[in-house]
Amino acid sequence: MTTDLTRLGAAEMARLLAAREVSSVELTRAHLDRTADVDDEVHAYLRLDVEGALRTAAEVDQRRIAGESVHLLAGVPIAVKDVLATRGLPTTCGSRILEGWIPPYDATLVGRLRTAAMPILGKTNMDEFAMGSSTEHSAWGPSHNPWDLTRIPGGSGGGSSSAVASFQAPFAIGTDTGGSIRQPAAVTGTVGVKPTYGGVSRYGLVALASSLDQAGPCTRSVLDAALLHAVIGGHDPMDSTSIDAPVPPVVDAAQRASVEGMTVGVVRQLGGEGYQAGVRERFDESVQLLVDLGAKVVEVDCPSFDYALATYYLILPSEASSNLAKFDGMRYGLRVLPSGVADPDAEQVMAATRDAGFGPEVKRRIILGTYALSSGYYDAYYGQAQKVRRLIAEDFARAFQVADVLVSPTAPTTAFPIGEKLDDPLAMYLNDVATIPANLAGVPGMSIPSGLASEDRLPTGIQFLAPATEDDRLYAAGAALEAALLDRWGGPLLDRAPELPKGA
Protein backbone atom coordinates (compact mmCIF):
# COMPACT_ATOMS: atom_id res chain seq x y z
CA MET A 1 0.00 0.00 0.00
CA THR A 2 1.19 3.51 -0.83
CA THR A 3 -1.13 5.10 1.72
CA ASP A 4 0.46 6.36 4.94
CA LEU A 5 -1.02 3.75 7.28
CA THR A 6 -0.65 5.99 10.33
CA ARG A 7 -3.06 8.55 8.82
CA LEU A 8 -5.95 6.10 8.63
CA GLY A 9 -8.72 5.99 11.20
CA ALA A 10 -8.75 3.03 13.55
CA ALA A 11 -12.05 1.76 12.09
CA GLU A 12 -10.50 1.78 8.61
CA MET A 13 -7.40 0.01 9.96
CA ALA A 14 -9.66 -2.68 11.40
CA ARG A 15 -11.43 -3.08 8.04
CA LEU A 16 -8.15 -3.47 6.14
CA LEU A 17 -6.87 -5.98 8.67
CA ALA A 18 -10.05 -8.05 8.45
CA ALA A 19 -9.81 -8.04 4.64
CA ARG A 20 -6.10 -8.97 4.94
CA GLU A 21 -5.19 -5.99 2.76
CA VAL A 22 -2.63 -5.02 5.38
CA SER A 23 -0.99 -6.98 8.17
CA SER A 24 -0.84 -6.04 11.83
CA VAL A 25 2.95 -6.24 11.65
CA GLU A 26 2.96 -3.65 8.84
CA LEU A 27 0.56 -1.44 10.75
CA THR A 28 2.48 -1.71 14.01
CA ARG A 29 5.85 -1.10 12.32
CA ALA A 30 4.43 1.96 10.59
CA HIS A 31 3.52 3.49 13.95
CA LEU A 32 6.84 2.55 15.53
CA ASP A 33 8.64 4.10 12.55
CA ARG A 34 6.54 7.25 12.90
CA THR A 35 7.51 7.41 16.57
CA ALA A 36 11.18 7.03 15.68
CA ASP A 37 10.79 9.95 13.27
CA VAL A 38 8.94 12.47 15.44
CA ASP A 39 8.90 11.57 19.13
CA ASP A 40 12.23 13.18 19.92
CA GLU A 41 10.34 16.43 19.36
CA VAL A 42 6.91 15.47 20.73
CA HIS A 43 7.95 13.28 23.71
CA ALA A 44 4.62 11.49 23.81
CA TYR A 45 6.09 8.24 25.12
CA LEU A 46 8.04 7.45 28.25
CA ARG A 47 8.94 4.00 26.91
CA LEU A 48 8.11 1.76 23.97
CA ASP A 49 7.51 -1.98 23.92
CA VAL A 50 8.75 -2.67 20.40
CA GLU A 51 9.32 -6.40 20.91
CA GLY A 52 6.01 -6.98 22.68
CA ALA A 53 3.97 -4.97 20.17
CA LEU A 54 5.47 -6.74 17.16
CA ARG A 55 5.07 -10.14 18.82
CA THR A 56 1.35 -9.51 19.41
CA ALA A 57 0.97 -8.21 15.85
CA ALA A 58 2.63 -11.31 14.39
CA GLU A 59 0.40 -13.58 16.47
CA VAL A 60 -2.71 -11.78 15.23
CA ASP A 61 -1.58 -12.13 11.62
CA GLN A 62 -1.02 -15.87 12.08
CA ARG A 63 -4.44 -16.31 13.66
CA ARG A 64 -6.10 -14.55 10.73
CA ILE A 65 -4.14 -16.63 8.22
CA ALA A 66 -5.30 -19.75 10.07
CA GLY A 67 -8.90 -18.60 9.76
CA GLU A 68 -9.44 -18.08 13.48
CA SER A 69 -12.14 -15.72 14.69
CA VAL A 70 -10.56 -12.62 16.24
CA HIS A 71 -11.83 -9.38 17.73
CA LEU A 72 -12.79 -6.56 15.37
CA LEU A 73 -9.87 -4.47 16.66
CA ALA A 74 -7.34 -7.32 16.79
CA GLY A 75 -4.06 -6.05 15.38
CA VAL A 76 -4.85 -2.34 15.72
CA PRO A 77 -2.07 -0.86 17.89
CA ILE A 78 -2.65 1.29 20.94
CA ALA A 79 -0.74 3.43 23.45
CA VAL A 80 -1.43 3.29 27.20
CA LYS A 81 -1.02 6.06 29.77
CA ASP A 82 1.71 5.25 32.26
CA VAL A 83 -0.73 5.26 35.19
CA LEU A 84 -2.06 1.78 34.29
CA ALA A 85 -0.28 -1.35 35.44
CA THR A 86 1.25 -3.35 32.56
CA ARG A 87 2.71 -6.74 33.37
CA GLY A 88 6.41 -6.91 32.55
CA LEU A 89 6.57 -3.26 31.41
CA PRO A 90 7.64 -0.43 33.75
CA THR A 91 4.83 1.70 35.18
CA THR A 92 6.02 4.94 36.78
CA CYS A 93 3.07 7.36 36.79
CA GLY A 94 5.54 9.97 35.56
CA SER A 95 7.25 9.91 38.97
CA ARG A 96 10.78 9.15 40.15
CA ILE A 97 9.34 7.43 43.20
CA LEU A 98 8.17 4.55 40.97
CA GLU A 99 11.18 4.54 38.67
CA GLY A 100 11.97 0.97 37.65
CA TRP A 101 8.78 -0.59 39.08
CA ILE A 102 7.59 -3.45 36.86
CA PRO A 103 4.08 -4.63 37.79
CA PRO A 104 3.56 -8.39 38.15
CA TYR A 105 -0.01 -8.03 36.80
CA ASP A 106 -2.08 -6.14 34.23
CA ALA A 107 -4.77 -3.62 35.01
CA THR A 108 -8.16 -5.06 34.04
CA LEU A 109 -8.39 -2.54 31.21
CA VAL A 110 -4.96 -3.59 29.89
CA GLY A 111 -5.98 -7.23 30.14
CA ARG A 112 -8.99 -6.48 27.94
CA LEU A 113 -6.75 -4.86 25.35
CA ARG A 114 -4.57 -7.98 25.37
CA THR A 115 -7.63 -10.25 25.09
CA ALA A 116 -8.67 -8.25 22.03
CA ALA A 117 -5.10 -8.79 20.69
CA MET A 118 -4.34 -5.08 20.32
CA PRO A 119 -0.54 -4.50 20.19
CA ILE A 120 0.52 -2.14 22.99
CA LEU A 121 3.05 0.27 21.50
CA GLY A 122 4.22 1.72 24.80
CA LYS A 123 3.47 3.87 27.84
CA THR A 124 2.67 7.55 27.39
CA ASN A 125 3.98 10.53 29.32
CA MET A 126 1.88 12.20 32.01
CA ASP A 127 1.91 14.67 34.86
CA GLU A 128 3.30 12.97 37.95
CA PHE A 129 0.54 10.83 39.46
CA ALA A 130 -1.86 12.60 37.07
CA MET A 131 -1.56 15.90 38.96
CA GLY A 132 -1.59 18.67 36.39
CA SER A 133 -3.25 20.28 33.38
CA SER A 134 -0.26 20.49 31.05
CA THR A 135 2.03 17.39 31.33
CA GLU A 136 4.78 19.73 32.49
CA HIS A 137 4.93 17.97 35.87
CA SER A 138 6.34 14.70 34.52
CA ALA A 139 9.64 13.72 36.11
CA TRP A 140 10.91 13.03 32.58
CA GLY A 141 10.03 16.40 31.08
CA PRO A 142 6.99 17.76 29.25
CA SER A 143 5.24 16.44 26.19
CA HIS A 144 4.71 18.90 23.34
CA ASN A 145 1.63 19.82 21.32
CA PRO A 146 1.98 18.63 17.70
CA TRP A 147 0.22 21.80 16.51
CA ASP A 148 2.94 23.97 18.07
CA LEU A 149 5.87 22.29 19.78
CA THR A 150 6.34 25.27 22.10
CA ARG A 151 2.91 24.66 23.65
CA ILE A 152 1.41 22.17 26.07
CA PRO A 153 -0.64 19.15 24.85
CA GLY A 154 -2.94 19.32 27.88
CA GLY A 155 -2.70 17.32 31.04
CA SER A 156 -2.39 15.10 32.83
CA GLY A 157 -2.69 12.86 29.78
CA GLY A 158 -0.75 14.99 27.34
CA GLY A 159 1.35 12.03 26.27
CA SER A 160 -1.73 10.12 25.09
CA SER A 161 -3.27 13.12 23.32
CA SER A 162 -0.02 14.08 21.60
CA ALA A 163 0.61 10.47 20.49
CA VAL A 164 -2.78 10.35 18.80
CA ALA A 165 -2.55 13.88 17.35
CA SER A 166 0.93 13.24 15.93
CA PHE A 167 -0.14 9.91 14.34
CA GLN A 168 2.11 7.84 16.57
CA ALA A 169 -0.91 5.76 17.65
CA PRO A 170 -4.46 5.44 16.31
CA PHE A 171 -5.79 4.89 19.83
CA ALA A 172 -4.58 5.75 23.30
CA ILE A 173 -5.88 5.19 26.81
CA GLY A 174 -6.11 8.18 29.11
CA THR A 175 -7.46 8.76 32.59
CA ASP A 176 -9.72 11.60 33.63
CA THR A 177 -9.84 12.75 37.27
CA GLY A 178 -10.87 16.34 36.57
CA GLY A 179 -10.63 16.58 32.79
CA SER A 180 -7.37 14.82 31.91
CA ILE A 181 -8.80 13.08 28.84
CA ARG A 182 -11.13 15.83 27.63
CA GLN A 183 -8.92 18.91 28.11
CA PRO A 184 -5.93 17.36 26.27
CA ALA A 185 -8.31 16.34 23.47
CA ALA A 186 -9.56 19.92 23.17
CA VAL A 187 -6.11 21.49 22.83
CA THR A 188 -4.75 18.86 20.39
CA GLY A 189 -7.75 18.54 18.05
CA THR A 190 -8.60 14.98 19.07
CA VAL A 191 -11.57 13.14 20.62
CA GLY A 192 -11.53 12.24 24.32
CA VAL A 193 -14.16 10.45 26.39
CA LYS A 194 -14.60 10.13 30.15
CA PRO A 195 -17.08 7.26 30.61
CA THR A 196 -19.58 7.14 33.45
CA TYR A 197 -17.76 6.61 36.76
CA GLY A 198 -17.63 2.84 37.25
CA GLY A 199 -18.18 2.14 33.56
CA VAL A 200 -14.54 1.16 33.03
CA SER A 201 -12.66 -0.80 35.67
CA ARG A 202 -10.17 1.05 37.88
CA TYR A 203 -8.44 -2.16 38.98
CA GLY A 204 -4.74 -1.67 38.24
CA LEU A 205 -5.10 2.08 37.71
CA VAL A 206 -2.72 3.73 40.18
CA ALA A 207 -5.11 5.87 42.18
CA LEU A 208 -4.96 9.64 42.42
CA ALA A 209 -8.45 10.32 43.78
CA SER A 210 -10.46 7.13 43.98
CA SER A 211 -13.89 8.74 43.80
CA LEU A 212 -12.97 10.77 40.71
CA ASP A 213 -10.59 8.70 38.54
CA GLN A 214 -11.90 7.17 35.32
CA ALA A 215 -10.05 5.69 32.35
CA GLY A 216 -11.27 6.22 28.80
CA PRO A 217 -10.47 6.52 25.09
CA CYS A 218 -8.31 9.07 23.25
CA THR A 219 -8.85 8.85 19.48
CA ARG A 220 -9.18 10.84 16.26
CA SER A 221 -12.89 10.18 15.67
CA VAL A 222 -16.05 9.55 17.64
CA LEU A 223 -16.58 6.11 16.06
CA ASP A 224 -13.03 5.08 16.97
CA ALA A 225 -13.70 6.16 20.57
CA ALA A 226 -16.89 4.09 20.63
CA LEU A 227 -15.07 1.00 19.33
CA LEU A 228 -12.40 1.33 22.02
CA HIS A 229 -14.97 2.09 24.74
CA ALA A 230 -16.75 -1.16 23.87
CA VAL A 231 -13.49 -3.08 24.43
CA ILE A 232 -12.47 -1.58 27.77
CA GLY A 233 -15.90 -1.06 29.36
CA GLY A 234 -18.03 -3.44 31.38
CA HIS A 235 -18.32 -4.90 34.85
CA ASP A 236 -15.24 -6.05 36.76
CA PRO A 237 -15.63 -7.91 40.08
CA MET A 238 -12.09 -6.80 40.99
CA ASP A 239 -13.33 -3.18 41.22
CA SER A 240 -15.89 -2.57 43.96
CA THR A 241 -17.10 0.61 42.22
CA SER A 242 -17.63 -1.12 38.85
CA ILE A 243 -21.17 -0.87 37.46
CA ASP A 244 -22.74 -4.33 37.10
CA ALA A 245 -24.42 -3.63 33.77
CA PRO A 246 -23.64 -4.02 30.07
CA VAL A 247 -21.68 -1.33 28.26
CA PRO A 248 -24.15 1.18 26.79
CA PRO A 249 -24.70 0.78 23.00
CA VAL A 250 -21.99 3.31 22.17
CA VAL A 251 -20.99 1.89 18.77
CA ASP A 252 -24.59 1.83 17.53
CA ALA A 253 -25.02 5.41 18.74
CA ALA A 254 -21.87 6.60 16.98
CA GLN A 255 -23.01 4.94 13.76
CA ARG A 256 -26.49 6.46 14.13
CA ALA A 257 -24.94 9.94 14.51
CA SER A 258 -28.13 11.90 15.08
CA VAL A 259 -29.40 14.69 17.31
CA GLU A 260 -32.80 14.80 15.64
CA GLY A 261 -35.34 15.47 18.40
CA MET A 262 -32.69 15.92 21.10
CA THR A 263 -32.76 18.81 23.53
CA VAL A 264 -29.29 20.25 24.08
CA GLY A 265 -28.67 22.32 27.20
CA VAL A 266 -26.06 25.09 27.14
CA VAL A 267 -24.71 25.44 30.68
CA ARG A 268 -24.84 29.10 31.72
CA GLN A 269 -21.99 28.78 34.21
CA LEU A 270 -19.53 27.19 31.73
CA GLY A 271 -18.73 30.12 29.48
CA GLY A 272 -18.36 33.88 29.40
CA GLU A 273 -15.74 35.65 31.48
CA GLY A 274 -12.34 33.99 31.32
CA TYR A 275 -13.08 32.11 28.10
CA GLN A 276 -10.97 33.02 25.07
CA ALA A 277 -12.95 34.78 22.35
CA GLY A 278 -11.94 32.26 19.68
CA VAL A 279 -13.05 29.37 21.91
CA ARG A 280 -16.47 31.01 22.34
CA GLU A 281 -16.78 31.69 18.59
CA ARG A 282 -16.19 28.06 17.65
CA PHE A 283 -18.52 26.90 20.43
CA ASP A 284 -21.35 29.15 19.29
CA GLU A 285 -20.91 27.93 15.71
CA SER A 286 -21.09 24.32 16.89
CA VAL A 287 -24.27 24.98 18.85
CA GLN A 288 -25.85 26.50 15.73
CA LEU A 289 -24.85 23.41 13.76
CA LEU A 290 -26.65 21.26 16.34
CA VAL A 291 -29.78 23.35 15.75
CA ASP A 292 -29.37 22.92 12.00
CA LEU A 293 -29.13 19.16 12.55
CA GLY A 294 -32.53 19.07 14.29
CA ALA A 295 -31.71 19.63 17.96
CA LYS A 296 -33.54 22.01 20.24
CA VAL A 297 -31.21 24.23 22.28
CA VAL A 298 -32.07 25.60 25.72
CA GLU A 299 -30.02 27.31 28.40
CA VAL A 300 -29.72 25.52 31.74
CA ASP A 301 -28.71 27.00 35.07
CA CYS A 302 -26.37 25.01 37.33
CA PRO A 303 -25.46 27.51 40.08
CA SER A 304 -23.39 25.06 42.14
CA PHE A 305 -20.96 24.70 39.23
CA ASP A 306 -19.49 28.04 40.34
CA TYR A 307 -18.07 26.20 43.37
CA ALA A 308 -16.90 23.08 41.51
CA LEU A 309 -13.26 24.14 41.18
CA ALA A 310 -12.89 24.92 44.90
CA THR A 311 -14.74 21.73 45.80
CA TYR A 312 -12.51 19.62 43.56
CA TYR A 313 -9.30 21.09 44.98
CA LEU A 314 -10.33 20.03 48.46
CA ILE A 315 -11.60 16.54 47.60
CA LEU A 316 -8.82 15.58 45.19
CA PRO A 317 -5.86 16.54 47.43
CA SER A 318 -7.52 14.83 50.39
CA GLU A 319 -7.91 11.55 48.52
CA ALA A 320 -4.46 11.92 46.95
CA SER A 321 -2.87 12.42 50.36
CA SER A 322 -4.41 9.16 51.51
CA ASN A 323 -3.66 7.19 48.31
CA LEU A 324 -0.05 8.30 48.03
CA ALA A 325 0.77 7.36 51.63
CA LYS A 326 1.71 3.89 50.40
CA PHE A 327 4.74 5.25 48.55
CA ASP A 328 6.96 5.09 51.59
CA GLY A 329 10.30 3.76 50.32
CA MET A 330 9.70 0.45 52.05
CA ARG A 331 7.76 -1.84 49.73
CA TYR A 332 8.56 -0.94 46.10
CA GLY A 333 9.97 1.84 43.96
CA LEU A 334 12.55 4.37 45.06
CA ARG A 335 14.31 4.16 48.42
CA VAL A 336 16.56 6.99 49.61
CA LEU A 337 18.62 6.88 52.80
CA PRO A 338 18.93 10.21 54.63
CA SER A 339 22.39 11.70 54.42
CA GLY A 340 24.42 11.96 57.62
CA VAL A 341 22.31 9.41 59.52
CA ALA A 342 24.23 6.24 60.43
CA ASP A 343 21.26 4.07 61.37
CA PRO A 344 18.06 5.71 60.02
CA ASP A 345 14.68 4.55 61.23
CA ALA A 346 11.67 3.91 58.97
CA GLU A 347 10.29 7.43 59.34
CA GLN A 348 13.59 9.01 58.32
CA VAL A 349 13.87 6.76 55.25
CA MET A 350 10.29 7.55 54.32
CA ALA A 351 10.86 11.29 54.62
CA ALA A 352 14.04 11.19 52.53
CA THR A 353 12.42 8.99 49.88
CA ARG A 354 9.30 11.10 49.52
CA ASP A 355 11.32 14.30 49.43
CA ALA A 356 13.50 12.98 46.61
CA GLY A 357 10.83 11.01 44.76
CA PHE A 358 7.89 13.41 44.64
CA GLY A 359 7.88 16.57 42.54
CA PRO A 360 6.67 20.00 43.71
CA GLU A 361 3.07 19.66 42.47
CA VAL A 362 2.59 16.31 44.21
CA LYS A 363 4.05 17.70 47.43
CA ARG A 364 1.77 20.74 47.19
CA ARG A 365 -1.35 18.62 46.89
CA ILE A 366 -0.32 16.15 49.60
CA ILE A 367 0.21 19.03 52.04
CA LEU A 368 -3.11 20.62 51.08
CA GLY A 369 -4.98 17.32 51.38
CA THR A 370 -3.38 16.37 54.68
CA TYR A 371 -4.36 19.76 56.09
CA ALA A 372 -7.96 19.41 54.85
CA LEU A 373 -8.24 16.00 56.53
CA SER A 374 -6.57 16.99 59.78
CA SER A 375 -8.33 17.07 63.14
CA GLY A 376 -10.27 20.28 63.54
CA TYR A 377 -10.43 21.01 59.80
CA TYR A 378 -12.06 17.89 58.35
CA ASP A 379 -15.64 19.16 58.74
CA ALA A 380 -14.78 22.71 57.73
CA TYR A 381 -13.03 21.71 54.48
CA TYR A 382 -13.40 18.13 53.26
CA GLY A 383 -16.83 17.66 54.82
CA GLN A 384 -18.16 20.91 53.35
CA ALA A 385 -16.72 20.06 49.97
CA GLN A 386 -18.61 16.78 49.93
CA LYS A 387 -21.85 18.66 50.65
CA VAL A 388 -21.23 20.96 47.68
CA ARG A 389 -20.47 17.89 45.58
CA ARG A 390 -23.98 16.68 46.32
CA LEU A 391 -25.40 20.05 45.21
CA ILE A 392 -23.48 19.76 41.92
CA ALA A 393 -24.98 16.31 41.34
CA GLU A 394 -28.44 17.73 42.03
CA ASP A 395 -27.84 20.53 39.52
CA PHE A 396 -26.98 17.90 36.91
CA ALA A 397 -30.15 15.95 37.74
CA ARG A 398 -32.32 19.04 37.29
CA ALA A 399 -30.57 19.96 34.04
CA PHE A 400 -31.12 16.49 32.61
CA GLN A 401 -34.84 16.80 33.30
CA VAL A 402 -35.00 19.42 30.55
CA ALA A 403 -32.08 18.41 28.31
CA ASP A 404 -30.85 15.12 26.86
CA VAL A 405 -27.23 16.31 26.78
CA LEU A 406 -25.42 19.38 28.05
CA VAL A 407 -22.73 21.29 26.14
CA SER A 408 -19.99 23.76 26.94
CA PRO A 409 -16.52 24.66 25.72
CA THR A 410 -14.17 21.91 26.91
CA ALA A 411 -11.39 24.26 28.00
CA PRO A 412 -11.46 28.05 28.44
CA THR A 413 -8.40 28.63 26.23
CA THR A 414 -6.33 27.00 23.54
CA ALA A 415 -2.96 25.44 24.37
CA PHE A 416 -0.72 27.86 26.24
CA PRO A 417 3.09 28.07 25.96
CA ILE A 418 5.13 25.58 27.96
CA GLY A 419 6.29 27.25 31.18
CA GLU A 420 3.75 30.08 31.08
CA LYS A 421 1.71 28.94 34.10
CA LEU A 422 4.16 26.79 36.05
CA ASP A 423 4.67 29.50 38.67
CA ASP A 424 0.94 30.19 39.04
CA PRO A 425 -0.84 27.02 40.19
CA LEU A 426 -4.23 28.73 40.44
CA ALA A 427 -4.06 29.84 36.79
CA MET A 428 -3.12 26.27 35.87
CA TYR A 429 -6.04 24.82 37.82
CA LEU A 430 -8.52 27.04 35.94
CA ASN A 431 -7.92 25.02 32.77
CA ASP A 432 -10.22 22.32 34.18
CA VAL A 433 -13.04 24.64 35.21
CA ALA A 434 -15.46 23.24 32.61
CA THR A 435 -14.54 19.57 32.96
CA ILE A 436 -14.43 19.15 36.74
CA PRO A 437 -18.22 19.08 37.42
CA ALA A 438 -18.61 15.81 35.48
CA ASN A 439 -16.04 14.05 37.67
CA LEU A 440 -17.63 15.31 40.87
CA ALA A 441 -21.01 13.95 39.77
CA GLY A 442 -19.75 10.80 38.03
CA VAL A 443 -21.47 11.59 34.72
CA PRO A 444 -19.88 10.85 31.33
CA GLY A 445 -18.31 13.51 29.15
CA MET A 446 -16.86 13.78 25.67
CA SER A 447 -14.76 16.41 23.90
CA ILE A 448 -14.60 16.69 20.12
CA PRO A 449 -12.77 19.29 18.03
CA SER A 450 -14.85 22.40 17.29
CA GLY A 451 -12.35 24.19 15.05
CA LEU A 452 -9.40 26.56 15.26
CA ALA A 453 -9.46 29.74 17.36
CA SER A 454 -9.24 32.88 15.26
CA GLU A 455 -6.53 34.43 17.46
CA ASP A 456 -3.88 31.71 17.21
CA ARG A 457 -5.20 29.03 14.80
CA LEU A 458 -4.98 26.39 17.52
CA PRO A 459 -7.61 23.71 18.23
CA THR A 460 -10.66 24.27 20.41
CA GLY A 461 -13.08 21.68 21.78
CA ILE A 462 -16.78 21.34 22.57
CA GLN A 463 -17.81 19.17 25.51
CA PHE A 464 -20.90 16.96 25.67
CA LEU A 465 -22.22 15.71 29.04
CA ALA A 466 -24.90 13.05 29.59
CA PRO A 467 -26.63 11.39 32.55
CA ALA A 468 -24.82 8.53 34.29
CA THR A 469 -24.88 5.27 32.28
CA GLU A 470 -26.29 7.10 29.24
CA ASP A 471 -22.91 7.31 27.53
CA ASP A 472 -24.48 6.44 24.17
CA ARG A 473 -26.08 9.91 24.08
CA LEU A 474 -22.60 11.40 23.91
CA TYR A 475 -21.71 9.27 20.92
CA ALA A 476 -24.91 9.99 18.99
CA ALA A 477 -24.61 13.75 19.49
CA GLY A 478 -20.82 13.88 19.14
CA ALA A 479 -20.81 11.87 15.91
CA ALA A 480 -23.59 14.00 14.40
CA LEU A 481 -21.74 17.24 15.10
CA GLU A 482 -18.43 15.72 14.02
CA ALA A 483 -19.88 14.81 10.62
CA ALA A 484 -21.25 18.31 10.13
CA LEU A 485 -17.93 19.89 11.09
CA LEU A 486 -15.95 17.55 8.82
CA ASP A 487 -18.21 18.58 5.96
CA ARG A 488 -17.64 22.25 6.79
CA TRP A 489 -13.84 21.81 7.07
CA GLY A 490 -13.54 19.56 4.04
CA GLY A 491 -11.80 16.85 6.08
CA PRO A 492 -10.36 16.12 9.52
CA LEU A 493 -9.10 19.07 11.53
CA LEU A 494 -5.76 17.32 12.07
CA ASP A 495 -5.13 17.54 8.31
CA ARG A 496 -4.51 21.26 8.93
CA ALA A 497 -1.81 20.66 11.54
CA PRO A 498 1.76 21.50 10.49
CA GLU A 499 4.04 18.62 9.57
CA LEU A 500 6.39 17.68 12.37
CA PRO A 501 10.17 17.73 11.93
CA LYS A 502 11.68 14.27 11.58
CA GLY A 503 14.69 13.00 13.49
CA ALA A 504 16.50 14.31 16.55
Number of C-alpha atoms within 10 A of each C-alpha: 6 4 7 10 20 22 17 14 18 26 19 13 24 20 15 14 22 19 11 13 10 17 22 28 21 15 22 29 20 18 22 23 14 18 25 14 16 22 25 15 18 24 22 35 26 22 16 17 17 15 10 16 24 23 13 22 27 18 17 26 20 14 14 18 10 9 9 10 9 15 15 17 22 26 32 27 31 28 28 29 30 34 30 28 29 25 15 13 21 22 25 27 29 29 25 21 26 20 17 14 17 17 17 11 14 19 21 23 27 23 17 15 21 15 13 19 22 25 30 28 27 27 30 30 37 40 33 28 25 31 27 28 27 35 31 27 27 25 21 17 15 25 38 29 31 30 25 18 15 16 21 29 40 36 36 34 38 37 36 37 43 35 33 27 27 26 22 31 32 27 28 31 30 32 32 28 26 34 35 35 34 36 40 35 37 33 31 33 31 30 32 35 35 34 30 26 26 26 30 27 26 25 21 20 24 21 23 23 22 17 18 22 25 30 30 28 31 38 31 30 24 34 26 21 26 26 19 25 27 17 18 23 25 19 19 20 11 13 15 13 18 19 20 13 12 12 20 19 16 24 21 15 23 25 15 14 22 22 24 16 12 19 20 26 24 22 20 15 17 23 20 11 9 10 16 18 16 22 27 21 16 22 25 16 14 23 22 14 16 24 18 13 18 14 19 19 19 13 15 21 16 20 14 19 26 15 16 24 20 14 24 24 18 22 24 25 27 26 22 23 23 17 16 17 11 11 19 22 22 14 9 15 19 20 20 19 18 16 10 7 10 8 10 13 11 13 11 15 21 21 16 18 23 21 14 14 24 21 20 12 17 23 16 13 20 23 14 18 24 18 19 22 22 13 9 10 13 17 14 11 19 24 16 14 21 17 11 19 23 14 19 24 21 15 19 25 16 14 22 19 9 15 21 21 24 25 26 25 29 34 31 27 24 29 26 18 16 19 14 12 15 15 9 10 13 10 11 15 17 16 26 22 23 27 30 24 29 28 26 26 23 23 22 25 32 33 34 28 32 29 28 21 21 14 11 10 14 22 27 33 36 29 28 25 29 26 25 19 20 20 27 22 27 30 31 24 27 28 24 23 25 23 17 16 20 15 11 11 13 10 12 20 19 20 11 12 18 11 11 16 12 13 12 9
